[in-house]
């Protein structure tokens, strides 16, 4: 019959938490440099990238563990896509203007510029 696990005291729990290893305790020779761009894709100051308690400011280079570097690179990619998405709306404004002007029925001829026909 197995014994029930012994309950830890509060001090033992605190000590265990303080002695726990994290990615920041890994050997520094495996760490990587990451650079946060000064500007985003649309020319604005890049927003800081945060990772739990750590904040990575725009225009700076940091030496971080590989797991943190990978996470920050992923966040930078997501941020870049979100910045560019502002410039690439999914709506076709030209088509919406033509529909509002000529209707959507197709029975009315829409003027076409011959120079655009290929």
N, C-alpha and C positions, 0 to 999 in steps of 0.2 A: 504494500500500500504506500503510495507516495505522500509525502508530507506537504501540507499547504505552504506556499511560499511565504517567507517571513516578511512582514511589513517593515519598510524602511522608515527610519525616523526623519523628521524634517531636515535636520542637519545633514544626514546622509544623502538626501535628495538634492540639497543645495550643493554639496560637495561633488556629487556625480554630475550635476549640470555644469559646474565650473570646470571640471576635468574632461568634459566631453570634447572630442576632436571634431573639427569642422574642416571645410576645404581651405580655410585660411591658415590651418596648421600644417598644410602640405609643404614639401621641400620647395624652397624658392627657386631652385634651378629648373623646375618644371613650369614655372609661371610664364605668362605671356603678356606682351604689351598690347594695350588697346588704346585707340585714340578716338575721342568723341569729336566729331566735326564742329567747327565754329559756326557754320551756317547749314541750314537744311536745304532741301532740293529747290525750294522757291526763294532762297536768298534771305530768309529770316534767321535770327539767332536761334541756334539749335536748343531745344529744351533739354534740361538735365535728365540723365537716365538714372533711375534709382533701382536699387536691389536690396531689399530689406533695410538695413541700417546704413547702407553705403550709397552715396550720391556722387555721380560722375558728371562733372560740369563740362560744358561745351568748350572746345578748343584745348583741352588738356589730354595728356597721355598718362595712362596708369599701368602699373605692373600688378597683375591679378592672377589668381589660380585659373587653370584651364576651364574648369566648370563655370566660373564666373565670367570669363572671357566669352565663352560660347553663349551664355545667357544674354550678355550685353550686346553681342553682335546680332542675336536674334531680335532683341528689342530695337536696335538701330534699324534693321530691315523693316520691321513693322512700322516704325515711325516714318521712315522714308516713303513707304507705300501710302501711308495715310496723308502725308504732305502732298504727294503727287496726285492723289485722288481728288484733292481740292481743285486741281487744274484740269481734271478729266471727268467732267460730269457724265453720267450715264444717259442723260436726256439728249435727244437730238433736237436742238432748238430750231434749226433751220426747217426740219420736217414739221415741227409743231406750228411754226409760223405759216408754212404753206397750207397745212390742213385748216388752220383758222381762217386763212384768206380765201382758199378755193374749195374748202369742204373736204370731206373724207369719202364721198361717194364714188369718185372716179369718173363720173359722167361729165365733169367739167375739165376741159383741157388745161393742163398746167404749162405755162410757158417754159421752154427749155432753151438754154444758151447753147447754140451749136458748137461753140468752142470746147464745151465740157464733154461732148460725146466722143467716145473712142471707138 
